[in-house]
Amino acid sequence: MSYARITGTGSYLPEKVVTNVDLENLVDTSDRWIQERTGIAERRVVAEHETCGDLAVIAAREALAMADLDPALVDLIIIGTCTPDRVFPSTACMVQNRIGMAPGTVAFDVSAACSGFIFALDIANRFIATGGARRALVIGAETMSRILDWNDRGTCVLFGDGAGAVVLEASDEPGVLSTHLHADGSHEELLYVPWGVGQGYDGLEREGGTIRMRGNEVFKIAVRTLGRIVDETLEANNLTREDIDWLVPHQANIRIIEATARKLELPMERVVQTIREHGNTSAASIPLALDVAIRDGRIRRGDLLLLEAFGGGFTWGSALVRY
């Protein structure tokens, strides 16, 4: 069995910036209120012509360039997204073609809301560990603005668009050390989009295709659940909190991030935080944050990283990674 080692990262944020002050003109809110409760100052929003796949292509090319890897040599591409370009083909199939991967290589999407990147990373790691692939692209990409009700102040202040990508390559050196995935569908009514293709367009007109969230309840469950998965990850690897160099969390809410850091007894200086600049980009947020911290030199080769996410479903997961 081989390790899946990260050899490249990339990310992309759309050009359009929507600030908290901009949102003051749409809903009853304020910059101060948003920043105090979420840590978000601004978010990015796709242009009318941009799609999830467009963002994923740019992030993928950046990751491949860092890895100095020809896309024709990549065996597998998985995209975590809940805002795909089309029902089918998968966004991964279209990105595979656009970046020049060889026809016939494996490509598919994973839908696990904000945990989508962690779920995709787990699958790619298993492919590499069992010899099913030697090189993989794992991408989180979202156009959350397309499923937002801009009149709902409880959700429109939270989400943004973006993409992040990592290249994984088979190696004898430690890389992805463990992954831990979970789901519980009994909480579906706390965070969901009430429409799907199977309901037909009558359902879309009746329900609307935008995010619904009971924020206080989601917050409480997320904090408890992420605390448990921190313990699970450390115990599975016979590690203590002191062994973790960096926490790279899903960028959902600064208060959730701070609660997880307290669980690890990590100072916030060792927590990668990018939420201020792009808000909650769902499955894109972890690879976005990872790329930023690698490129600015905070994360260095040999550092031990804990990645964790919580999303609608509910889904949640973690990955322990030796970078």
C-alpha positions in Angstrom: 0.0 0.0 0.0 1.1 3.6 -0.8 0.6 6.8 1.0 -1.4 9.6 -0.8 0.8 12.6 -0.5 -0.1 16.2 -1.4 2.2 17.5 -4.1 0.3 20.6 -5.2 -2.5 22.9 -4.2 -4.5 25.6 -6.0 -7.5 27.9 -5.5 -9.6 30.4 -7.2 -12.1 33.1 -6.1 -14.4 34.9 -8.5 -13.6 38.6 -9.2 -16.9 40.1 -7.9 -16.7 41.1 -4.2 -19.9 41.5 -2.1 -19.1 43.3 1.2 -21.1 43.4 4.4 -21.9 47.0 3.6 -23.4 45.9 0.3 -25.6 43.5 2.2 -26.8 46.3 4.4 -28.6 47.6 1.3 -30.4 44.3 0.8 -31.5 43.0 4.2 -31.8 44.3 7.8 -28.2 43.6 8.9 -24.9 45.5 9.6 -21.3 45.0 9.0 -20.6 44.9 12.7 -23.4 42.3 13.4 -22.1 40.0 10.6 -18.4 40.2 11.6 -19.1 39.7 15.3 -21.2 36.6 14.8 -19.5 35.0 11.8 -16.1 36.6 11.2 -17.0 37.3 7.6 -16.2 40.7 6.0 -16.8 39.9 2.4 -17.6 37.1 0.0 -17.0 36.4 -3.7 -19.9 35.9 -6.2 -19.6 34.3 -9.7 -20.4 36.4 -12.8 -23.5 35.5 -14.7 -21.5 33.4 -17.2 -19.3 31.6 -14.6 -20.0 28.0 -13.4 -18.7 25.7 -10.8 -16.7 23.9 -13.4 -15.0 27.2 -14.5 -13.8 27.8 -10.9 -12.6 24.2 -10.6 -10.6 24.3 -13.8 -8.6 27.3 -12.6 -7.9 25.8 -9.2 -7.0 22.5 -10.8 -4.5 24.1 -13.2 -2.8 26.0 -10.3 -2.5 22.7 -8.3 -1.1 20.9 -11.3 1.4 23.7 -11.9 2.6 23.5 -8.3 3.0 19.7 -8.5 4.8 20.2 -11.9 2.5 17.5 -13.2 1.1 16.9 -16.7 -2.7 16.5 -16.5 -2.4 13.6 -19.0 -0.7 11.6 -16.2 -3.6 12.1 -13.7 -5.6 8.9 -13.2 -8.5 10.2 -11.1 -10.5 13.4 -10.6 -13.1 13.8 -7.9 -15.0 17.1 -7.3 -16.9 17.7 -4.0 -19.8 20.0 -4.8 -23.5 20.6 -4.1 -23.8 23.1 -6.9 -22.7 21.2 -10.1 -22.9 22.6 -13.6 -25.5 20.1 -14.7 -27.5 17.1 -13.4 -25.2 15.1 -15.7 -22.5 14.7 -16.9 -20.7 15.3 -13.7 -18.7 18.5 -13.3 -15.7 16.3 -12.8 -16.2 14.7 -16.3 -16.3 18.2 -17.9 -13.3 19.4 -16.0 -11.4 16.2 -16.9 -11.8 17.1 -20.6 -11.1 20.8 -20.2 -7.8 20.4 -18.4 -6.4 17.7 -20.7 -6.6 14.6 -18.7 -6.6 11.3 -20.7 -9.9 10.0 -21.9 -11.0 6.9 -19.9 -9.6 8.1 -16.6 -12.0 8.0 -13.6 -14.0 11.2 -13.0 -17.0 11.8 -10.7 -18.6 14.2 -8.3 -19.3 13.7 -4.6 -22.3 15.5 -2.9 -21.8 15.9 0.9 -22.5 19.6 1.2 -19.7 21.4 3.2 -18.0 18.1 3.9 -17.7 17.3 0.2 -13.9 17.9 0.0 -13.2 15.6 3.0 -15.4 12.9 1.5 -13.6 13.3 -1.9 -10.2 13.2 -0.2 -11.1 10.0 1.6 -12.1 8.3 -1.6 -9.0 9.4 -3.5 -6.8 8.3 -0.7 -8.4 4.8 -0.8 -7.8 4.6 -4.6 -4.1 5.4 -4.2 -3.6 3.2 -1.1 -5.0 0.2 -2.9 -3.3 0.8 -6.2 -6.4 2.0 -8.1 -4.7 5.2 -9.0 -1.2 6.8 -8.8 -2.1 10.4 -9.2 -5.4 12.2 -8.3 -7.0 15.6 -8.4 -9.3 16.3 -5.5 -11.3 19.5 -5.9 -13.9 21.4 -3.8 -15.9 23.9 -6.0 -19.1 25.7 -5.3 -21.4 28.4 -6.6 -23.4 28.9 -3.5 -24.7 32.2 -4.6 -26.9 30.4 -7.1 -28.9 28.8 -4.3 -29.1 31.8 -2.0 -32.2 33.8 -1.1 -30.7 37.3 -1.0 -33.7 38.4 1.1 -32.9 35.9 3.8 -30.5 37.6 6.2 -29.9 34.3 8.0 -28.2 32.7 5.0 -27.2 35.4 2.5 -24.6 36.8 4.8 -22.8 33.5 5.2 -22.1 31.9 1.8 -19.8 32.7 -1.1 -18.3 31.1 -4.2 -14.9 29.6 -4.9 -12.8 26.5 -5.6 -9.8 24.8 -4.2 -7.8 21.8 -5.4 -5.1 19.4 -4.3 -3.0 16.9 -6.3 -2.3 13.6 -4.5 0.4 11.3 -5.7 1.4 7.8 -4.5 4.5 7.9 -2.3 6.4 5.8 0.2 6.5 8.9 2.5 3.6 9.6 4.9 0.8 11.8 3.5 -2.9 11.2 4.3 -2.6 9.3 7.5 -6.3 8.7 8.3 -9.7 9.9 7.3 -12.9 9.7 9.3 -16.4 10.2 7.7 -19.9 10.3 9.2 -23.5 11.2 8.4 -26.8 11.5 10.1 -29.9 12.1 7.9 -32.2 12.6 10.9 -31.3 16.3 11.0 -32.1 17.1 7.4 -34.6 19.8 8.2 -32.0 21.9 10.0 -30.0 22.7 6.9 -31.2 21.9 3.4 -32.4 23.1 0.0 -36.1 22.1 -0.3 -36.1 21.3 -4.0 -34.6 18.6 -6.2 -35.0 17.5 -9.8 -37.2 14.5 -8.7 -39.8 17.0 -7.4 -40.3 18.5 -10.9 -40.7 22.2 -11.6 -44.0 22.4 -9.7 -41.9 21.6 -6.6 -39.4 24.4 -7.5 -42.2 27.0 -7.8 -43.8 25.7 -4.6 -40.7 25.4 -2.4 -38.0 27.5 -4.0 -34.5 26.2 -4.6 -32.6 28.1 -2.0 -30.9 27.3 1.3 -32.9 26.9 4.4 -31.2 26.9 7.8 -32.0 26.9 11.5 -28.8 28.5 12.4 -28.7 28.3 16.2 -29.5 24.5 16.2 -26.9 23.9 13.4 -24.3 25.8 15.4 -24.8 23.8 18.6 -24.7 20.4 16.8 -21.7 21.4 14.7 -19.6 22.4 17.8 -20.4 19.2 19.6 -19.8 17.0 16.6 -16.5 18.5 15.6 -15.3 18.2 19.1 -16.0 14.5 19.0 -14.3 14.0 15.6 -11.2 15.7 17.0 -11.0 13.1 19.7 -11.7 10.3 17.2 -8.9 11.4 14.9 -6.3 11.7 17.6 -7.2 8.4 19.3 -7.1 6.6 15.9 -3.5 7.7 15.4 -2.3 7.5 19.1 -1.6 11.2 19.1 -2.2 14.0 21.6 -3.3 17.6 20.9 0.2 18.8 21.2 1.2 16.8 18.1 -1.0 18.9 15.7 0.9 21.7 14.0 -2.1 23.2 12.1 -5.8 23.1 12.2 -7.3 23.7 8.7 -11.0 23.8 9.4 -14.0 24.3 7.2 -14.5 28.0 7.0 -18.2 28.2 8.1 -18.3 30.5 11.2 -15.5 32.0 13.3 -17.2 30.9 16.5 -17.3 27.2 15.4 -13.6 27.5 14.3 -12.7 29.0 17.7 -14.6 26.2 19.6 -12.7 23.5 17.7 -9.4 25.3 18.4 -10.2 25.3 22.1 -10.9 21.6 21.9 -7.4 21.1 20.5 -6.0 23.6 22.9 -4.5 25.3 19.9 -3.8 29.1 19.8 -5.6 30.8 16.9 -2.2 31.6 15.5 -2.0 27.9 14.5 -5.4 27.8 12.9 -5.7 28.7 9.2 -8.5 31.3 8.9 -9.6 32.7 5.5 -13.3 33.1 6.3 -13.1 36.9 6.5 -12.2 37.1 2.8 -14.6 34.7 1.2 -17.3 33.5 3.7 -18.5 29.9 3.7 -17.6 28.4 0.3 -18.9 25.0 1.4 -16.8 22.1 -0.1 -14.3 24.6 -1.4 -13.3 26.2 1.9 -10.8 23.6 3.2 -8.7 23.4 0.0 -8.9 27.2 -0.4 -7.5 27.7 3.1 -4.9 25.0 2.7 -3.7 26.6 -0.6 -3.4 30.0 1.0 -1.4 28.7 4.0 1.0 26.7 1.9 1.6 29.5 -0.6 2.3 32.1 2.2 4.7 29.7 3.9 2.9 29.0 7.1 2.4 25.3 6.4 5.7 23.6 5.6 6.8 20.1 4.6 6.6 17.8 7.5 3.8 19.7 9.4 1.0 17.6 10.8 -2.4 19.0 9.7 -5.9 18.3 11.0 -8.6 19.0 8.4 -12.3 18.9 9.5 -15.7 19.9 8.2 -19.4 19.8 9.0 -22.2 20.2 6.5 -25.8 19.6 5.6 -27.0 16.1 5.7 -25.7 16.2 8.4 -22.3 15.1 7.2 -19.0 15.5 8.9 -15.5 14.3 8.5 -11.8 14.8 9.2 -8.4 14.0 7.7 -5.0 13.8 9.4 -2.4 14.8 6.9 1.4 14.9 7.0 2.3 17.6 4.6 
